[in-house]
Amino acid sequence: MRLLLLWILNAVALLAVTYLLPAIQVSGFGTALVAALVLGFINTLVRPLLAILTLPITVLTLGIFYLVLNGLLFWFASALLPGFQVEGFWAAVFGAILYGVIAWALSALIPNKKA
């Protein structure tokens, strides 16, 4: 149940990003749900591999390249989905940062049940 609620909150976070950044557009809530799912899969499967491969440049830039990596993956997700558009690299970087902050804040509202 918690996973389903987190998925919906991530879609809401993506819709909030579209209201705050006009360079990012989502055609509707259904598209936001699919985009949140795709972003979740990309962040689970692709990001760890790329983080390891780009570790030297991330260390050289004191971690700033990790923000670039997040933006590139956000932009990649928009390339996969027709109703989710990001207009440019910097919009993707700022959108990824904003999406992460909003999704984190919304997920903090859900209590963790420990058995």
C-alpha positions in Angstrom: 0.0 0.0 0.0 2.8 2.4 0.9 4.5 1.8 -2.5 1.3 2.7 -4.4 0.9 5.8 -2.3 4.5 6.8 -3.0 4.0 6.3 -6.7 0.9 8.6 -6.7 2.8 11.2 -4.6 5.7 11.1 -7.1 3.2 11.8 -9.9 1.8 14.7 -7.9 5.4 15.9 -7.4 6.0 15.8 -11.2 2.8 17.8 -11.8 4.0 20.3 -9.2 7.3 20.7 -11.1 5.3 21.4 -14.3 3.6 24.3 -12.6 6.8 25.7 -11.2 9.0 25.3 -14.4 7.2 26.1 -17.6 9.9 24.4 -19.6 8.6 21.0 -18.3 5.2 19.8 -19.5 3.1 16.8 -18.7 -0.1 16.2 -20.6 -2.2 14.9 -17.7 -2.3 12.9 -14.5 -2.1 9.5 -16.3 1.0 10.6 -18.1 2.4 11.8 -14.8 1.8 8.4 -13.3 3.6 6.6 -16.2 6.4 9.2 -16.1 6.8 8.6 -12.3 7.0 4.9 -12.9 9.6 5.3 -15.7 11.6 7.7 -13.5 11.5 5.1 -10.7 12.7 2.3 -13.0 15.5 4.5 -14.4 16.6 5.6 -11.0 16.6 2.0 -9.7 18.2 0.3 -12.7 20.3 2.8 -14.7 21.4 5.4 -12.2 23.5 3.1 -10.0 25.5 1.8 -13.0 26.1 5.3 -14.3 27.0 6.6 -10.9 29.7 4.0 -10.7 31.0 4.6 -14.2 31.1 8.4 -13.7 32.6 8.2 -10.2 35.9 9.7 -11.2 34.4 12.8 -12.7 31.9 13.1 -9.8 34.8 13.1 -7.4 36.7 15.7 -9.5 33.7 18.0 -9.5 33.1 17.5 -5.8 29.7 15.8 -6.5 28.3 18.4 -8.9 28.4 16.0 -11.8 25.8 13.9 -9.9 23.3 16.7 -10.5 24.1 16.6 -14.2 23.6 12.9 -14.2 20.2 13.3 -12.5 19.3 15.9 -15.1 20.4 13.7 -18.0 18.3 10.8 -16.7 15.3 13.1 -16.2 15.7 14.3 -19.8 16.1 10.7 -21.0 12.8 9.8 -19.3 11.1 12.6 -21.2 12.5 11.3 -24.5 10.9 7.9 -23.8 7.4 9.3 -23.1 5.4 11.2 -25.6 3.3 13.2 -23.1 6.2 14.3 -20.9 8.4 17.0 -22.4 11.5 18.7 -21.1 12.8 21.6 -23.2 16.5 21.6 -22.8 19.3 20.4 -20.6 19.2 23.1 -17.9 15.4 22.6 -17.5 16.1 18.9 -17.0 18.7 19.6 -14.3 16.5 22.1 -12.4 13.5 19.9 -12.9 15.2 16.8 -11.5 16.4 18.8 -8.5 12.9 20.2 -7.9 11.3 16.9 -8.5 13.6 15.2 -6.0 12.9 17.8 -3.3 9.1 17.8 -3.8 9.0 14.0 -3.9 11.1 13.8 -0.8 8.9 16.3 1.1 5.7 14.5 0.1 7.1 11.1 1.0 8.0 12.5 4.4 4.3 12.9 5.1 3.8 9.1 5.0 4.6 7.5 8.3 6.8 4.4 8.3 5.1 1.5 9.9 7.6 -0.7 11.7 6.4 -4.1 12.8 
